[in-house]
Amino acid sequence: MSLSEQQLLELKADITVDAVGEVCPHTLNLALDGLKRAKPGEIVVEVTDHTIATKTIPAAVKMNKYGEFLGVAKKNGQYHIFVKKI
């Protein structure tokens, strides 16, 4: 699934994780906690200002098959990382 930033931002998040001001590995741990709370099919969005999280979270999700990485959108200087729980 390839969505534009605008399409991603229009998705309804079932769980939003606030990781602004946090750094790795805490950003990854927060995202994984959000995925653990989600039910299959739900969308988890982590909001962060830590650029590295835009690489570590998608890689961990894909490698461990926690969910489907949908994409990253940048808004107001923050990254919104979208993952759908499988």
PyMOL Python script that loads the backbone (N, CA, C, O; Angstrom):
from pymol import cmd

cmd.read_pdbstr("""\
ATOM      1  N   MET A   1       0.859  -1.173   0.000  1.00  0.00           N
ATOM      2  CA  MET A   1       0.000   0.000   0.000  1.00  0.00           C
ATOM      3  C   MET A   1       0.898   1.227   0.000  1.00  0.00           C
ATOM      4  O   MET A   1       1.768   1.357   0.861  1.00  0.00           O
ATOM      5  N   SER A   2       0.700   2.120  -0.947  1.00  0.00           N
ATOM      6  CA  SER A   2       1.486   3.345  -1.022  1.00  0.00           C
ATOM      7  C   SER A   2       0.539   4.533  -0.950  1.00  0.00           C
ATOM      8  O   SER A   2      -0.245   4.780  -1.867  1.00  0.00           O
ATOM      9  N   LEU A   3       0.624   5.260   0.150  1.00  0.00           N
ATOM     10  CA  LEU A   3      -0.258   6.399   0.360  1.00  0.00           C
ATOM     11  C   LEU A   3       0.559   7.687   0.382  1.00  0.00           C
ATOM     12  O   LEU A   3       1.710   7.698   0.820  1.00  0.00           O
ATOM     13  N   SER A   4      -0.044   8.762  -0.090  1.00  0.00           N
ATOM     14  CA  SER A   4       0.615  10.064  -0.028  1.00  0.00           C
ATOM     15  C   SER A   4       0.577  10.577   1.412  1.00  0.00           C
ATOM     16  O   SER A   4      -0.153  10.048   2.250  1.00  0.00           O
ATOM     17  N   GLU A   5       1.370  11.610   1.688  1.00  0.00           N
ATOM     18  CA  GLU A   5       1.347  12.197   3.028  1.00  0.00           C
ATOM     19  C   GLU A   5      -0.059  12.674   3.377  1.00  0.00           C
ATOM     20  O   GLU A   5      -0.520  12.484   4.503  1.00  0.00           O
ATOM     21  N   GLN A   6      -0.730  13.281   2.430  1.00  0.00           N
ATOM     22  CA  GLN A   6      -2.085  13.788   2.684  1.00  0.00           C
ATOM     23  C   GLN A   6      -3.039  12.647   3.010  1.00  0.00           C
ATOM     24  O   GLN A   6      -3.845  12.758   3.933  1.00  0.00           O
ATOM     25  N   GLN A   7      -2.955  11.554   2.264  1.00  0.00           N
ATOM     26  CA  GLN A   7      -3.818  10.403   2.520  1.00  0.00           C
ATOM     27  C   GLN A   7      -3.532   9.801   3.897  1.00  0.00           C
ATOM     28  O   GLN A   7      -4.451   9.399   4.609  1.00  0.00           O
ATOM     29  N   LEU A   8      -2.250   9.743   4.263  1.00  0.00           N
ATOM     30  CA  LEU A   8      -1.899   9.222   5.584  1.00  0.00           C
ATOM     31  C   LEU A   8      -2.500  10.083   6.680  1.00  0.00           C
ATOM     32  O   LEU A   8      -3.082   9.565   7.634  1.00  0.00           O
ATOM     33  N   LEU A   9      -2.361  11.399   6.547  1.00  0.00           N
ATOM     34  CA  LEU A   9      -2.870  12.304   7.570  1.00  0.00           C
ATOM     35  C   LEU A   9      -4.385  12.282   7.683  1.00  0.00           C
ATOM     36  O   LEU A   9      -4.938  12.684   8.707  1.00  0.00           O
ATOM     37  N   GLU A  10      -5.064  11.812   6.629  1.00  0.00           N
ATOM     38  CA  GLU A  10      -6.523  11.703   6.656  1.00  0.00           C
ATOM     39  C   GLU A  10      -7.007  10.397   7.298  1.00  0.00           C
ATOM     40  O   GLU A  10      -8.194  10.250   7.591  1.00  0.00           O
ATOM     41  N   LEU A  11      -6.084   9.451   7.516  1.00  0.00           N
ATOM     42  CA  LEU A  11      -6.471   8.186   8.154  1.00  0.00           C
ATOM     43  C   LEU A  11      -6.878   8.432   9.603  1.00  0.00           C
ATOM     44  O   LEU A  11      -6.328   9.303  10.277  1.00  0.00           O
ATOM     45  N   LYS A  12      -7.840   7.657  10.068  1.00  0.00           N
ATOM     46  CA  LYS A  12      -8.265   7.751  11.461  1.00  0.00           C
ATOM     47  C   LYS A  12      -7.364   6.836  12.291  1.00  0.00           C
ATOM     48  O   LYS A  12      -7.324   5.624  12.079  1.00  0.00           O
ATOM     49  N   ALA A  13      -6.655   7.430  13.225  1.00  0.00           N
ATOM     50  CA  ALA A  13      -5.784   6.650  14.105  1.00  0.00           C
ATOM     51  C   ALA A  13      -6.613   6.050  15.230  1.00  0.00           C
ATOM     52  O   ALA A  13      -7.384   6.751  15.885  1.00  0.00           O
ATOM     53  N   ASP A  14      -6.453   4.756  15.450  1.00  0.00           N
ATOM     54  CA  ASP A  14      -7.122   4.108  16.573  1.00  0.00           C
ATOM     55  C   ASP A  14      -6.333   4.355  17.861  1.00  0.00           C
ATOM     56  O   ASP A  14      -6.906   4.507  18.940  1.00  0.00           O
ATOM     57  N   ILE A  15      -5.015   4.392  17.724  1.00  0.00           N
ATOM     58  CA  ILE A  15      -4.138   4.680  18.855  1.00  0.00           C
ATOM     59  C   ILE A  15      -3.090   5.682  18.395  1.00  0.00           C
ATOM     60  O   ILE A  15      -2.429   5.472  17.378  1.00  0.00           O
ATOM     61  N   THR A  16      -2.937   6.763  19.137  1.00  0.00           N
ATOM     62  CA  THR A  16      -1.906   7.757  18.853  1.00  0.00           C
ATOM     63  C   THR A  16      -0.900   7.734  19.989  1.00  0.00           C
ATOM     64  O   THR A  16      -1.261   7.832  21.162  1.00  0.00           O
ATOM     65  N   VAL A  17       0.356   7.606  19.625  1.00  0.00           N
ATOM     66  CA  VAL A  17       1.443   7.554  20.597  1.00  0.00           C
ATOM     67  C   VAL A  17       2.219   8.863  20.515  1.00  0.00           C
ATOM     68  O   VAL A  17       2.738   9.215  19.456  1.00  0.00           O
ATOM     69  N   ASP A  18       2.297   9.581  21.626  1.00  0.00           N
ATOM     70  CA  ASP A  18       3.034  10.840  21.676  1.00  0.00           C
ATOM     71  C   ASP A  18       4.466  10.557  22.111  1.00  0.00           C
ATOM     72  O   ASP A  18       4.720  10.219  23.267  1.00  0.00           O
ATOM     73  N   ALA A  19       5.397  10.699  21.172  1.00  0.00           N
ATOM     74  CA  ALA A  19       6.806  10.455  21.475  1.00  0.00           C
ATOM     75  C   ALA A  19       7.642  11.710  21.216  1.00  0.00           C
ATOM     76  O   ALA A  19       8.856  11.617  21.035  1.00  0.00           O
ATOM     77  N   VAL A  20       7.010  12.863  21.198  1.00  0.00           N
ATOM     78  CA  VAL A  20       7.727  14.112  20.970  1.00  0.00           C
ATOM     79  C   VAL A  20       8.686  14.341  22.139  1.00  0.00           C
ATOM     80  O   VAL A  20       8.305  14.253  23.306  1.00  0.00           O
ATOM     81  N   GLY A  21       9.929  14.634  21.792  1.00  0.00           N
ATOM     82  CA  GLY A  21      10.952  14.863  22.804  1.00  0.00           C
ATOM     83  C   GLY A  21      11.688  13.606  23.233  1.00  0.00           C
ATOM     84  O   GLY A  21      12.662  13.680  23.982  1.00  0.00           O
ATOM     85  N   GLU A  22      11.230  12.451  22.763  1.00  0.00           N
ATOM     86  CA  GLU A  22      11.873  11.176  23.109  1.00  0.00           C
ATOM     87  C   GLU A  22      12.881  10.801  22.022  1.00  0.00           C
ATOM     88  O   GLU A  22      12.776  11.262  20.886  1.00  0.00           O
ATOM     89  N   VAL A  23      13.853   9.966  22.373  1.00  0.00           N
ATOM     90  CA  VAL A  23      14.850   9.492  21.416  1.00  0.00           C
ATOM     91  C   VAL A  23      14.893   7.968  21.441  1.00  0.00           C
ATOM     92  O   VAL A  23      14.343   7.333  22.341  1.00  0.00           O
ATOM     93  N   CYS A  24      15.549   7.398  20.451  1.00  0.00           N
ATOM     94  CA  CYS A  24      15.696   5.943  20.376  1.00  0.00           C
ATOM     95  C   CYS A  24      16.559   5.471  21.533  1.00  0.00           C
ATOM     96  O   CYS A  24      17.500   6.167  21.915  1.00  0.00           O
ATOM     97  N   PRO A  25      16.274   4.331  22.090  1.00  0.00           N
ATOM     98  CA  PRO A  25      15.286   3.357  21.650  1.00  0.00           C
ATOM     99  C   PRO A  25      13.886   3.583  22.228  1.00  0.00           C
ATOM    100  O   PRO A  25      12.970   2.810  21.948  1.00  0.00           O
ATOM    101  N   HIS A  26      13.717   4.635  23.031  1.00  0.00           N
ATOM    102  CA  HIS A  26      12.416   4.845  23.666  1.00  0.00           C
ATOM    103  C   HIS A  26      11.300   5.063  22.640  1.00  0.00           C
ATOM    104  O   HIS A  26      10.171   4.616  22.845  1.00  0.00           O
ATOM    105  N   THR A  27      11.613   5.746  21.543  1.00  0.00           N
ATOM    106  CA  THR A  27      10.580   5.953  20.510  1.00  0.00           C
ATOM    107  C   THR A  27      10.099   4.621  19.952  1.00  0.00           C
ATOM    108  O   THR A  27       8.905   4.440  19.714  1.00  0.00           O
ATOM    109  N   LEU A  28      11.011   3.704  19.747  1.00  0.00           N
ATOM    110  CA  LEU A  28      10.647   2.371  19.254  1.00  0.00           C
ATOM    111  C   LEU A  28       9.830   1.621  20.291  1.00  0.00           C
ATOM    112  O   LEU A  28       8.822   0.999  19.954  1.00  0.00           O
ATOM    113  N   ASN A  29      10.250   1.671  21.545  1.00  0.00           N
ATOM    114  CA  ASN A  29       9.511   0.978  22.605  1.00  0.00           C
ATOM    115  C   ASN A  29       8.092   1.518  22.738  1.00  0.00           C
ATOM    116  O   ASN A  29       7.156   0.744  22.942  1.00  0.00           O
ATOM    117  N   LEU A  30       7.918   2.831  22.627  1.00  0.00           N
ATOM    118  CA  LEU A  30       6.580   3.418  22.695  1.00  0.00           C
ATOM    119  C   LEU A  30       5.708   2.939  21.535  1.00  0.00           C
ATOM    120  O   LEU A  30       4.531   2.629  21.721  1.00  0.00           O
ATOM    121  N   ALA A  31       6.295   2.881  20.337  1.00  0.00           N
ATOM    122  CA  ALA A  31       5.537   2.403  19.176  1.00  0.00           C
ATOM    123  C   ALA A  31       5.118   0.947  19.357  1.00  0.00           C
ATOM    124  O   ALA A  31       3.982   0.583  19.054  1.00  0.00           O
ATOM    125  N   LEU A  32       6.030   0.120  19.847  1.00  0.00           N
ATOM    126  CA  LEU A  32       5.711  -1.302  20.053  1.00  0.00           C
ATOM    127  C   LEU A  32       4.657  -1.481  21.134  1.00  0.00           C
ATOM    128  O   LEU A  32       3.807  -2.366  21.030  1.00  0.00           O
ATOM    129  N   ASP A  33       4.704  -0.650  22.172  1.00  0.00           N
ATOM    130  CA  ASP A  33       3.660  -0.698  23.206  1.00  0.00           C
ATOM    131  C   ASP A  33       2.298  -0.356  22.595  1.00  0.00           C
ATOM    132  O   ASP A  33       1.291  -0.986  22.917  1.00  0.00           O
ATOM    133  N   GLY A  34       2.275   0.641  21.717  1.00  0.00           N
ATOM    134  CA  GLY A  34       1.030   1.013  21.040  1.00  0.00           C
ATOM    135  C   GLY A  34       0.498  -0.131  20.195  1.00  0.00           C
ATOM    136  O   GLY A  34      -0.708  -0.376  20.168  1.00  0.00           O
ATOM    137  N   LEU A  35       1.388  -0.831  19.505  1.00  0.00           N
ATOM    138  CA  LEU A  35       0.972  -1.972  18.686  1.00  0.00           C
ATOM    139  C   LEU A  35       0.460  -3.119  19.547  1.00  0.00           C
ATOM    140  O   LEU A  35      -0.463  -3.826  19.143  1.00  0.00           O
ATOM    141  N   LYS A  36       1.037  -3.314  20.718  1.00  0.00           N
ATOM    142  CA  LYS A  36       0.569  -4.376  21.620  1.00  0.00           C
ATOM    143  C   LYS A  36      -0.857  -4.098  22.087  1.00  0.00           C
ATOM    144  O   LYS A  36      -1.648  -5.025  22.260  1.00  0.00           O
ATOM    145  N   ARG A  37      -1.182  -2.829  22.290  1.00  0.00           N
ATOM    146  CA  ARG A  37      -2.533  -2.448  22.743  1.00  0.00           C
ATOM    147  C   ARG A  37      -3.559  -2.513  21.614  1.00  0.00           C
ATOM    148  O   ARG A  37      -4.755  -2.661  21.866  1.00  0.00           O
ATOM    149  N   ALA A  38      -3.094  -2.403  20.375  1.00  0.00           N
ATOM    150  CA  ALA A  38      -4.008  -2.366  19.227  1.00  0.00           C
ATOM    151  C   ALA A  38      -4.569  -3.743  18.919  1.00  0.00           C
ATOM    152  O   ALA A  38      -3.955  -4.773  19.199  1.00  0.00           O
ATOM    153  N   LYS A  39      -5.754  -3.723  18.336  1.00  0.00           N
ATOM    154  CA  LYS A  39      -6.380  -4.950  17.842  1.00  0.00           C
ATOM    155  C   LYS A  39      -6.020  -5.084  16.363  1.00  0.00           C
ATOM    156  O   LYS A  39      -5.719  -4.085  15.709  1.00  0.00           O
ATOM    157  N   PRO A  40      -6.047  -6.303  15.831  1.00  0.00           N
ATOM    158  CA  PRO A  40      -5.753  -6.478  14.409  1.00  0.00           C
ATOM    159  C   PRO A  40      -6.617  -5.560  13.533  1.00  0.00           C
ATOM    160  O   PRO A  40      -7.829  -5.456  13.721  1.00  0.00           O
ATOM    161  N   GLY A  41      -5.970  -4.910  12.590  1.00  0.00           N
ATOM    162  CA  GLY A  41      -6.662  -3.996  11.684  1.00  0.00           C
ATOM    163  C   GLY A  41      -6.649  -2.550  12.147  1.00  0.00           C
ATOM    164  O   GLY A  41      -6.953  -1.649  11.366  1.00  0.00           O
ATOM    165  N   GLU A  42      -6.300  -2.312  13.415  1.00  0.00           N
ATOM    166  CA  GLU A  42      -6.274  -0.942  13.912  1.00  0.00           C
ATOM    167  C   GLU A  42      -4.994  -0.225  13.481  1.00  0.00           C
ATOM    168  O   GLU A  42      -3.958  -0.844  13.236  1.00  0.00           O
ATOM    169  N   ILE A  43      -5.105   1.092  13.398  1.00  0.00           N
ATOM    170  CA  ILE A  43      -3.979   1.916  12.966  1.00  0.00           C
ATOM    171  C   ILE A  43      -3.382   2.626  14.169  1.00  0.00           C
ATOM    172  O   ILE A  43      -4.075   3.291  14.939  1.00  0.00           O
ATOM    173  N   VAL A  44      -2.070   2.463  14.301  1.00  0.00           N
ATOM    174  CA  VAL A  44      -1.304   3.117  15.353  1.00  0.00           C
ATOM    175  C   VAL A  44      -0.450   4.195  14.696  1.00  0.00           C
ATOM    176  O   VAL A  44       0.235   3.937  13.706  1.00  0.00           O
ATOM    177  N   VAL A  45      -0.495   5.396  15.249  1.00  0.00           N
ATOM    178  CA  VAL A  45       0.302   6.503  14.733  1.00  0.00           C
ATOM    179  C   VAL A  45       1.195   7.022  15.852  1.00  0.00           C
ATOM    180  O   VAL A  45       0.716   7.405  16.920  1.00  0.00           O
ATOM    181  N   GLU A  46       2.493   7.029  15.593  1.00  0.00           N
ATOM    182  CA  GLU A  46       3.407   7.642  16.546  1.00  0.00           C
ATOM    183  C   GLU A  46       3.780   9.015  16.024  1.00  0.00           C
ATOM    184  O   GLU A  46       4.161   9.171  14.864  1.00  0.00           O
ATOM    185  N   VAL A  47       3.667  10.000  16.886  1.00  0.00           N
ATOM    186  CA  VAL A  47       4.052  11.369  16.557  1.00  0.00           C
ATOM    187  C   VAL A  47       5.365  11.638  17.275  1.00  0.00           C
ATOM    188  O   VAL A  47       5.455  11.503  18.495  1.00  0.00           O
ATOM    189  N   THR A  48       6.383  12.021  16.510  1.00  0.00           N
ATOM    190  CA  THR A  48       7.712  12.219  17.068  1.00  0.00           C
ATOM    191  C   THR A  48       8.447  13.331  16.333  1.00  0.00           C
ATOM    192  O   THR A  48       8.108  13.682  15.203  1.00  0.00           O
ATOM    193  N   ASP A  49       9.449  13.871  16.993  1.00  0.00           N
ATOM    194  CA  ASP A  49      10.327  14.842  16.344  1.00  0.00           C
ATOM    195  C   ASP A  49      11.721  14.244  16.146  1.00  0.00           C
ATOM    196  O   ASP A  49      12.662  14.949  15.780  1.00  0.00           O
ATOM    197  N   HIS A  50      11.840  12.951  16.390  1.00  0.00           N
ATOM    198  CA  HIS A  50      13.121  12.239  16.286  1.00  0.00           C
ATOM    199  C   HIS A  50      13.219  11.549  14.929  1.00  0.00           C
ATOM    200  O   HIS A  50      12.565  10.533  14.692  1.00  0.00           O
ATOM    201  N   THR A  51      14.040  12.109  14.040  1.00  0.00           N
ATOM    202  CA  THR A  51      14.157  11.622  12.667  1.00  0.00           C
ATOM    203  C   THR A  51      14.508  10.143  12.583  1.00  0.00           C
ATOM    204  O   THR A  51      13.980   9.432  11.728  1.00  0.00           O
ATOM    205  N   ILE A  52      15.377   9.678  13.442  1.00  0.00           N
ATOM    206  CA  ILE A  52      15.830   8.284  13.396  1.00  0.00           C
ATOM    207  C   ILE A  52      14.664   7.311  13.568  1.00  0.00           C
ATOM    208  O   ILE A  52      14.696   6.207  13.025  1.00  0.00           O
ATOM    209  N   ALA A  53      13.640   7.710  14.316  1.00  0.00           N
ATOM    210  CA  ALA A  53      12.476   6.839  14.531  1.00  0.00           C
ATOM    211  C   ALA A  53      11.771   6.505  13.221  1.00  0.00           C
ATOM    212  O   ALA A  53      11.120   5.466  13.112  1.00  0.00           O
ATOM    213  N   THR A  54      11.899   7.389  12.220  1.00  0.00           N
ATOM    214  CA  THR A  54      11.253   7.124  10.928  1.00  0.00           C
ATOM    215  C   THR A  54      11.919   5.966  10.195  1.00  0.00           C
ATOM    216  O   THR A  54      11.372   5.457   9.217  1.00  0.00           O
ATOM    217  N   LYS A  55      13.090   5.549  10.655  1.00  0.00           N
ATOM    218  CA  LYS A  55      13.788   4.396  10.077  1.00  0.00           C
ATOM    219  C   LYS A  55      13.690   3.169  10.988  1.00  0.00           C
ATOM    220  O   LYS A  55      13.462   2.058  10.510  1.00  0.00           O
ATOM    221  N   THR A  56      13.860   3.370  12.299  1.00  0.00           N
ATOM    222  CA  THR A  56      13.895   2.225  13.211  1.00  0.00           C
ATOM    223  C   THR A  56      12.529   1.571  13.382  1.00  0.00           C
ATOM    224  O   THR A  56      12.430   0.345  13.433  1.00  0.00           O
ATOM    225  N   ILE A  57      11.484   2.376  13.469  1.00  0.00           N
ATOM    226  CA  ILE A  57      10.146   1.803  13.669  1.00  0.00           C
ATOM    227  C   ILE A  57       9.701   0.985  12.461  1.00  0.00           C
ATOM    228  O   ILE A  57       9.284  -0.159  12.638  1.00  0.00           O
ATOM    229  N   PRO A  58       9.771   1.525  11.229  1.00  0.00           N
ATOM    230  CA  PRO A  58       9.377   0.693  10.077  1.00  0.00           C
ATOM    231  C   PRO A  58      10.210  -0.586   9.961  1.00  0.00           C
ATOM    232  O   PRO A  58       9.673  -1.645   9.634  1.00  0.00           O
ATOM    233  N   ALA A  59      11.517  -0.495  10.227  1.00  0.00           N
ATOM    234  CA  ALA A  59      12.378  -1.678  10.125  1.00  0.00           C
ATOM    235  C   ALA A  59      11.989  -2.737  11.149  1.00  0.00           C
ATOM    236  O   ALA A  59      11.905  -3.918  10.810  1.00  0.00           O
ATOM    237  N   ALA A  60      11.751  -2.335  12.393  1.00  0.00           N
ATOM    238  CA  ALA A  60      11.381  -3.289  13.445  1.00  0.00           C
ATOM    239  C   ALA A  60      10.018  -3.916  13.178  1.00  0.00           C
ATOM    240  O   ALA A  60       9.822  -5.112  13.393  1.00  0.00           O
ATOM    241  N   VAL A  61       9.085  -3.105  12.711  1.00  0.00           N
ATOM    242  CA  VAL A  61       7.736  -3.608  12.424  1.00  0.00           C
ATOM    243  C   VAL A  61       7.795  -4.658  11.322  1.00  0.00           C
ATOM    244  O   VAL A  61       7.164  -5.710  11.419  1.00  0.00           O
ATOM    245  N   LYS A  62       8.558  -4.361  10.273  1.00  0.00           N
ATOM    246  CA  LYS A  62       8.657  -5.297   9.142  1.00  0.00           C
ATOM    247  C   LYS A  62       9.419  -6.564   9.541  1.00  0.00           C
ATOM    248  O   LYS A  62       8.985  -7.675   9.233  1.00  0.00           O
ATOM    249  N   MET A  63      10.548  -6.397  10.220  1.00  0.00           N
ATOM    250  CA  MET A  63      11.389  -7.531  10.578  1.00  0.00           C
ATOM    251  C   MET A  63      10.668  -8.494  11.527  1.00  0.00           C
ATOM    252  O   MET A  63      10.795  -9.711  11.394  1.00  0.00           O
ATOM    253  N   ASN A  64       9.924  -7.957  12.467  1.00  0.00           N
ATOM    254  CA  ASN A  64       9.250  -8.790  13.471  1.00  0.00           C
ATOM    255  C   ASN A  64       7.797  -9.100  13.139  1.00  0.00           C
ATOM    256  O   ASN A  64       7.110  -9.781  13.900  1.00  0.00           O
ATOM    257  N   LYS A  65       7.331  -8.594  11.991  1.00  0.00           N
ATOM    258  CA  LYS A  65       5.972  -8.850  11.513  1.00  0.00           C
ATOM    259  C   LYS A  65       4.907  -8.429  12.531  1.00  0.00           C
ATOM    260  O   LYS A  65       3.911  -9.125  12.726  1.00  0.00           O
ATOM    261  N   TYR A  66       5.135  -7.265  13.184  1.00  0.00           N
ATOM    262  CA  TYR A  66       4.177  -6.719  14.146  1.00  0.00           C
ATOM    263  C   TYR A  66       2.989  -6.073  13.453  1.00  0.00           C
ATOM    264  O   TYR A  66       1.890  -6.012  14.005  1.00  0.00           O
ATOM    265  N   GLY A  67       3.218  -5.594  12.249  1.00  0.00           N
ATOM    266  CA  GLY A  67       2.167  -4.886  11.546  1.00  0.00           C
ATOM    267  C   GLY A  67       2.620  -4.522  10.154  1.00  0.00           C
ATOM    268  O   GLY A  67       3.689  -4.936   9.705  1.00  0.00           O
ATOM    269  N   GLU A  68       1.803  -3.747   9.477  1.00  0.00           N
ATOM    270  CA  GLU A  68       2.107  -3.276   8.130  1.00  0.00           C
ATOM    271  C   GLU A  68       2.454  -1.790   8.216  1.00  0.00           C
ATOM    272  O   GLU A  68       1.625  -0.976   8.624  1.00  0.00           O
ATOM    273  N   PHE A  69       3.668  -1.445   7.834  1.00  0.00           N
ATOM    274  CA  PHE A  69       4.088  -0.053   7.824  1.00  0.00           C
ATOM    275  C   PHE A  69       3.367   0.643   6.678  1.00  0.00           C
ATOM    276  O   PHE A  69       3.477   0.224   5.526  1.00  0.00           O
ATOM    277  N   LEU A  70       2.633   1.701   6.989  1.00  0.00           N
ATOM    278  CA  LEU A  70       1.852   2.413   5.973  1.00  0.00           C
ATOM    279  C   LEU A  70       2.567   3.639   5.423  1.00  0.00           C
ATOM    280  O   LEU A  70       2.335   4.026   4.277  1.00  0.00           O
ATOM    281  N   GLY A  71       3.431   4.252   6.221  1.00  0.00           N
ATOM    282  CA  GLY A  71       4.170   5.403   5.734  1.00  0.00           C
ATOM    283  C   GLY A  71       4.420   6.435   6.822  1.00  0.00           C
ATOM    284  O   GLY A  71       4.001   6.282   7.969  1.00  0.00           O
ATOM    285  N   VAL A  72       5.124   7.497   6.416  1.00  0.00           N
ATOM    286  CA  VAL A  72       5.458   8.600   7.310  1.00  0.00           C
ATOM    287  C   VAL A  72       4.991   9.894   6.664  1.00  0.00           C
ATOM    288  O   VAL A  72       5.203  10.118   5.472  1.00  0.00           O
ATOM    289  N   ALA A  73       4.364  10.731   7.450  1.00  0.00           N
ATOM    290  CA  ALA A  73       3.951  12.058   6.984  1.00  0.00           C
ATOM    291  C   ALA A  73       4.541  13.085   7.940  1.00  0.00           C
ATOM    292  O   ALA A  73       4.579  12.872   9.152  1.00  0.00           O
ATOM    293  N   LYS A  74       4.997  14.192   7.388  1.00  0.00           N
ATOM    294  CA  LYS A  74       5.547  15.255   8.225  1.00  0.00           C
ATOM    295  C   LYS A  74       4.537  16.391   8.289  1.00  0.00           C
ATOM    296  O   LYS A  74       4.011  16.835   7.269  1.00  0.00           O
ATOM    297  N   LYS A  75       4.277  16.856   9.517  1.00  0.00           N
ATOM    298  CA  LYS A  75       3.322  17.939   9.718  1.00  0.00           C
ATOM    299  C   LYS A  75       3.784  18.777  10.899  1.00  0.00           C
ATOM    300  O   LYS A  75       4.046  18.251  11.980  1.00  0.00           O
ATOM    301  N   ASN A  76       3.882  20.068  10.687  1.00  0.00           N
ATOM    302  CA  ASN A  76       4.289  21.003  11.744  1.00  0.00           C
ATOM    303  C   ASN A  76       5.612  20.610  12.400  1.00  0.00           C
ATOM    304  O   ASN A  76       5.768  20.736  13.614  1.00  0.00           O
ATOM    305  N   GLY A  77       6.559  20.137  11.597  1.00  0.00           N
ATOM    306  CA  GLY A  77       7.878  19.785  12.112  1.00  0.00           C
ATOM    307  C   GLY A  77       7.932  18.465  12.858  1.00  0.00           C
ATOM    308  O   GLY A  77       8.957  18.128  13.450  1.00  0.00           O
ATOM    309  N   GLN A  78       6.840  17.716  12.837  1.00  0.00           N
ATOM    310  CA  GLN A  78       6.803  16.422  13.513  1.00  0.00           C
ATOM    311  C   GLN A  78       6.509  15.319  12.504  1.00  0.00           C
ATOM    312  O   GLN A  78       5.829  15.534  11.501  1.00  0.00           O
ATOM    313  N   TYR A  79       7.028  14.154  12.789  1.00  0.00           N
ATOM    314  CA  TYR A  79       6.799  12.986  11.941  1.00  0.00           C
ATOM    315  C   TYR A  79       5.639  12.170  12.507  1.00  0.00           C
ATOM    316  O   TYR A  79       5.551  11.940  13.713  1.00  0.00           O
ATOM    317  N   HIS A  80       4.760  11.742  11.617  1.00  0.00           N
ATOM    318  CA  HIS A  80       3.638  10.873  11.980  1.00  0.00           C
ATOM    319  C   HIS A  80       3.910   9.533  11.297  1.00  0.00           C
ATOM    320  O   HIS A  80       3.867   9.427  10.071  1.00  0.00           O
ATOM    321  N   ILE A  81       4.188   8.522  12.103  1.00  0.00           N
ATOM    322  CA  ILE A  81       4.556   7.206  11.593  1.00  0.00           C
ATOM    323  C   ILE A  81       3.336   6.300  11.718  1.00  0.00           C
ATOM    324  O   ILE A  81       2.845   6.061  12.821  1.00  0.00           O
ATOM    325  N   PHE A  82       2.847   5.796  10.582  1.00  0.00           N
ATOM    326  CA  PHE A  82       1.607   5.024  10.524  1.00  0.00           C
ATOM    327  C   PHE A  82       1.892   3.528  10.376  1.00  0.00           C
ATOM    328  O   PHE A  82       2.622   3.104   9.479  1.00  0.00           O
ATOM    329  N   VAL A  83       1.300   2.741  11.275  1.00  0.00           N
ATOM    330  CA  VAL A  83       1.445   1.279  11.232  1.00  0.00           C
ATOM    331  C   VAL A  83       0.067   0.668  11.464  1.00  0.00           C
ATOM    332  O   VAL A  83      -0.685   1.105  12.336  1.00  0.00           O
ATOM    333  N   LYS A  84      -0.247  -0.342  10.674  1.00  0.00           N
ATOM    334  CA  LYS A  84      -1.515  -1.069  10.836  1.00  0.00           C
ATOM    335  C   LYS A  84      -1.207  -2.412  11.481  1.00  0.00           C
ATOM    336  O   LYS A  84      -0.389  -3.175  10.968  1.00  0.00           O
ATOM    337  N   LYS A  85      -1.853  -2.703  12.593  1.00  0.00           N
ATOM    338  CA  LYS A  85      -1.634  -3.965  13.317  1.00  0.00           C
ATOM    339  C   LYS A  85      -2.157  -5.127  12.486  1.00  0.00           C
ATOM    340  O   LYS A  85      -3.250  -5.055  11.923  1.00  0.00           O
ATOM    341  N   ILE A  86      -1.367  -6.205  12.411  1.00  0.00           N
ATOM    342  CA  ILE A  86      -1.822  -7.393  11.677  1.00  0.00           C
ATOM    343  C   ILE A  86      -2.212  -8.480  12.639  1.00  0.00           C
ATOM    344  O   ILE A  86      -2.622  -9.561  12.216  1.00  0.00           O
TER     345      ILE A  86
END
""", "prot")
cmd.dss("prot")
cmd.show_as("cartoon", "prot")
cmd.util.cbc("prot")
cmd.orient("prot")
